[in-house]
Amino acid sequence: MQTYIAVDWGSTHLRAWHIEHGQCINTLNLPCGVTQIAPGEAPDVFTRHIAPWRKGSALPVVMAGMIGSDAGWRAVDYLPCPLSLNHLGERLCEVADNVWIVPGLKQDLDGEYNVMRGEETQLRGAVQLAPAHCYVMPGTHSKWVSVEDGQVTRFDTAMTGELHHVLMQHSLIGKGLPNQVRDDAAFRHGLETGMTTPSLVNRLFATRAAWVLGALAKTSVNDALSGLLIGAEVATLSRQYQPQQVTLVASEVLTPLYRQAFACLNITVVECAAQTAFLEGIRRINDARY
């Protein structure tokens, strides 16, 4: 069905696209993520901002992300892996008339636990747009995913984005710093360090020591820390997944940073824009309902 509403409702933002006959005619981007609204407020936010696009009809709405968590509209099940991504459209949760939430994925492999919510929809689109055995999805909680014959066989999470935020905002590393300025050299140095010393146990404090002692400009700590964390993530998980090629499902900001990391390991990167993957995923999931 080519007329519907796609919603990416995460922790901090609500993004929506009104698709009519396969073309986007309206978009929405609001700071109304599930952590920014009161408990139980999601239906009211939906009524105010998204329902008007339906014009009183039961136009299908397919939502993904943290809106399906216990902090969102309703807690929707996590589906166990291995799982065929083709089955996502068969397991949607209806929370209002023709308003659906995509389930997340979960993993329990010999005591190794993991969950994802929202990335499964990007994956559903990415497997159509850029088929691969290994997908890397950078972000607050970066996901590395192994896909075989359309099935998610395993995935891992690196808290790279969240660690960066916490360290810059709530630790001695970022305390008292001025506004940050882009510094490609600082990023590259951090990247090289993170890839050669991925444990980070002693390298994190060394970042603070470097600017305290004047070896790192105070305005460059953001990029130095970003390089360190991304380098550690890519070095650690590349050893585990052993990819010769990855499909990188990322934003315009993160794509070039991860490209540099993979280039250090001579791993080929195929790019797939995160928003494009999400919209393709919603389209495929919506079509599977019929």
Disulfide bonds with the S-S distance in Angstrom:
none
